[in-house]
Amino acid sequence: MTPAEISPGLVINVATPDLKLSDFKLIAFDMDSTLINIECVDEIADAAGRKTEVAVITEAAMRGEIIDYKESLRQRVALLKGVTVAHMEQVYTQRLQLNPGAAELVRACKTAGMKTLLVSGGFTFFTDRIRDELDLDYTRSNVLEIKDGLLTGRMVDQPWGDICDGEEKRKMLLQTCGNLGINPLQAIAMGDGANDLPMMGMAGLSVAYHAKPKVREQAMVAINEGGLDRLLEILLD
């Protein structure tokens, strides 16, 4: 179908006839620039005087212009070497905010009996706190290596692998669906960057939130204005 703007800033790219929240059992969120207002890696880099350098790589990765996401993240994390945990704390307390409608959408999904998943190319320092703040059920993200209160410029391998990239997001969505005994078509996936497309492609409903052009074009629904809870304009029971 031809993309249709059903109300200002809310675009339907693929017909979703009569879908309701109760049709779904899981919603998966990206974190940076989706659930929250910042790219955490860029803000951490600010302390090292390297925000511009890191942000250029982040933007290219999110637009899908960098093929090897893992290597791009390693490059960015290497530039964080020497940043203090205290600065990361400042990023969390002074710069990070939930995006508009985040709490409302999560609450509506939980009320409808859905499980919630936060899957991010960002870092556990932030995802664990967002998980607790929003009472999310599952998370997957990357661990920054810290020694003597300073970032080493490296990440720590985890039992599931080394880096949560687009492929890992896809795997985590499918694994969570498997653990819940549901079909991936009963999942919603929301994101803004190219590394979200693999999981969005598996879900029954893919939603782009203030996203890069490539993601807006490929998502079934694009929220280009307003908060995350605008999804409820389409899906409320």
Legacy VTK file of the C-alpha trace (Angstrom):
# vtk DataFile Version 3.0
C-alpha trace
ASCII
DATASET POLYDATA
POINTS 237 float
0.000 0.000 0.000
0.975 3.634 -0.343
2.148 5.068 2.991
-0.739 6.843 4.680
-0.425 9.551 7.323
-3.481 8.751 9.414
-2.854 11.757 11.665
-0.010 14.288 11.808
3.286 12.472 12.285
1.763 8.958 12.383
2.341 6.980 9.184
1.082 3.528 8.246
3.307 1.851 5.640
1.668 -1.576 5.773
-2.018 -2.132 6.412
-2.673 -3.342 9.985
-6.392 -4.080 9.917
-8.058 -4.075 13.309
-4.940 -4.988 15.275
-5.297 -4.619 19.045
-2.857 -4.702 21.953
-4.439 -7.970 23.045
-3.277 -9.558 19.771
0.310 -9.315 21.056
2.196 -10.994 23.893
5.573 -9.194 23.794
6.912 -5.739 22.994
10.630 -5.235 22.347
12.220 -1.804 22.635
15.514 -0.371 21.535
16.863 2.017 24.190
18.988 4.887 22.848
16.868 7.461 20.997
13.840 5.152 21.329
12.951 4.611 24.989
15.330 7.401 26.037
16.281 10.784 24.587
20.038 10.344 24.103
22.717 8.118 22.589
24.543 7.156 25.780
27.855 6.387 24.070
27.951 9.903 22.610
27.270 11.509 25.985
29.903 9.391 27.739
32.385 10.441 25.049
31.719 14.067 25.940
33.786 13.558 29.102
36.765 12.498 27.009
36.393 15.484 24.700
35.490 13.095 21.885
31.736 13.502 21.533
31.877 14.841 17.973
34.185 12.039 16.839
32.045 9.343 18.443
28.715 10.881 17.374
29.764 10.833 13.702
30.332 7.059 13.929
27.068 6.544 15.837
25.067 8.484 13.255
26.584 6.534 10.376
25.885 3.231 12.141
22.277 4.155 12.878
21.714 5.218 9.273
22.986 1.845 8.084
26.062 3.312 6.405
28.462 1.126 8.423
28.328 -2.566 7.583
30.233 -3.885 10.621
28.277 -2.576 13.612
30.386 -4.533 16.098
33.605 -2.952 14.884
32.018 0.499 14.916
31.015 0.004 18.539
34.473 -1.253 19.474
35.953 1.876 17.887
33.613 4.134 19.835
34.151 2.335 23.146
37.934 2.517 22.672
37.559 6.308 22.559
35.901 6.203 26.010
39.066 4.952 27.724
39.725 6.843 30.957
36.194 8.177 31.440
35.124 7.826 35.063
32.135 5.957 36.403
31.227 9.248 38.095
30.803 10.844 34.685
28.566 8.006 33.528
26.505 8.621 36.655
26.205 12.268 35.605
25.018 11.212 32.150
22.322 9.114 33.789
21.170 11.712 36.308
21.590 14.908 34.290
21.163 14.076 30.606
19.145 10.898 30.257
15.359 11.156 30.190
12.644 8.768 29.138
11.161 9.803 25.830
7.592 11.141 25.947
4.986 8.416 26.233
7.477 5.687 27.215
6.037 5.021 30.668
2.476 5.282 29.353
3.064 2.784 26.537
4.841 0.298 28.807
2.026 0.588 31.346
-0.627 -0.029 28.692
1.240 -3.057 27.354
1.663 -4.562 30.816
-2.011 -3.935 31.573
-2.833 -5.863 28.387
-0.790 -8.790 29.724
2.231 -8.327 27.472
5.833 -9.043 28.431
8.443 -6.350 27.844
11.965 -6.625 26.438
14.696 -3.987 26.276
17.367 -4.991 23.763
20.120 -2.490 23.123
23.480 -1.893 21.533
24.053 0.325 24.564
25.313 -0.589 27.989
24.061 -2.398 31.084
25.016 0.629 33.217
21.956 2.315 31.686
19.721 -0.544 30.539
19.580 -2.113 33.996
18.362 1.187 35.453
15.771 1.703 32.721
14.633 -1.896 33.246
14.107 -1.209 36.937
12.503 2.204 36.402
9.933 0.847 33.937
9.653 -2.636 35.513
10.617 -4.347 32.265
10.798 -8.120 32.129
13.932 -8.818 30.066
17.040 -6.989 28.860
20.071 -7.617 26.696
22.902 -5.136 26.173
26.662 -4.673 26.404
28.946 -4.528 29.452
31.615 -1.842 29.648
34.836 -2.993 31.293
35.672 -0.887 34.355
38.893 -0.948 36.395
39.618 1.332 39.343
36.574 3.452 38.543
37.664 4.113 34.948
36.516 2.753 31.598
39.225 0.644 29.959
37.981 1.230 26.424
36.842 -2.382 26.121
33.677 -4.423 26.588
33.261 -7.662 28.518
32.190 -10.842 26.719
28.988 -12.387 28.052
27.673 -15.969 28.048
25.562 -15.265 24.958
28.341 -13.567 22.972
30.480 -10.463 22.670
28.355 -7.543 21.411
24.624 -6.925 21.118
24.303 -5.863 17.489
21.397 -6.143 15.060
21.786 -9.896 14.702
21.879 -10.353 18.479
18.734 -8.223 18.808
17.020 -10.526 16.319
18.203 -13.614 18.196
17.077 -12.219 21.536
13.623 -11.407 20.199
13.254 -14.933 18.818
14.704 -16.523 21.961
12.325 -14.565 24.194
9.373 -15.568 22.021
10.518 -19.184 22.259
10.813 -19.010 26.027
7.320 -17.540 26.227
5.919 -20.130 23.837
4.639 -17.506 21.420
4.982 -16.854 17.701
7.190 -13.873 16.749
4.151 -12.540 14.922
2.715 -11.944 18.401
5.564 -9.498 19.125
5.939 -5.772 18.524
9.426 -4.347 17.910
10.205 -0.623 18.196
13.421 1.116 17.195
15.040 4.013 15.393
18.303 2.759 13.852
19.477 0.322 11.201
20.618 -2.167 13.860
16.967 -2.494 14.923
15.817 -3.683 11.489
16.719 -7.384 11.986
14.447 -7.708 15.048
11.788 -5.476 13.500
11.725 -7.782 10.492
10.855 -10.755 12.717
8.016 -9.100 14.624
4.347 -9.102 13.789
4.356 -5.316 14.063
7.411 -3.126 13.474
7.360 0.472 14.673
9.873 3.207 13.808
10.148 5.974 16.399
11.595 9.311 15.205
13.793 7.028 13.137
16.424 7.198 10.432
15.004 7.299 6.881
15.854 3.656 6.108
14.020 2.516 9.240
10.980 4.743 8.661
10.623 3.294 5.174
10.841 -0.351 6.242
8.712 -0.243 9.394
5.021 -1.059 9.253
4.259 2.010 11.367
6.317 5.181 11.730
5.845 7.616 14.615
7.502 10.776 13.324
5.970 13.261 15.750
4.904 12.994 19.371
5.520 10.281 21.951
5.899 6.511 21.975
2.352 6.161 23.252
1.047 7.294 19.866
1.161 3.594 19.012
-1.946 3.314 21.177
-3.847 5.415 18.613
-3.627 2.345 16.373
-3.724 -0.533 18.834
-5.955 0.262 21.799
-8.497 -2.457 22.466
LINES 1 238
237 0 1 2 3 4 5 6 7 8 9 10 11 12 13 14 15 16 17 18 19 20 21 22 23 24 25 26 27 28 29 30 31 32 33 34 35 36 37 38 39 40 41 42 43 44 45 46 47 48 49 50 51 52 53 54 55 56 57 58 59 60 61 62 63 64 65 66 67 68 69 70 71 72 73 74 75 76 77 78 79 80 81 82 83 84 85 86 87 88 89 90 91 92 93 94 95 96 97 98 99 100 101 102 103 104 105 106 107 108 109 110 111 112 113 114 115 116 117 118 119 120 121 122 123 124 125 126 127 128 129 130 131 132 133 134 135 136 137 138 139 140 141 142 143 144 145 146 147 148 149 150 151 152 153 154 155 156 157 158 159 160 161 162 163 164 165 166 167 168 169 170 171 172 173 174 175 176 177 178 179 180 181 182 183 184 185 186 187 188 189 190 191 192 193 194 195 196 197 198 199 200 201 202 203 204 205 206 207 208 209 210 211 212 213 214 215 216 217 218 219 220 221 222 223 224 225 226 227 228 229 230 231 232 233 234 235 236
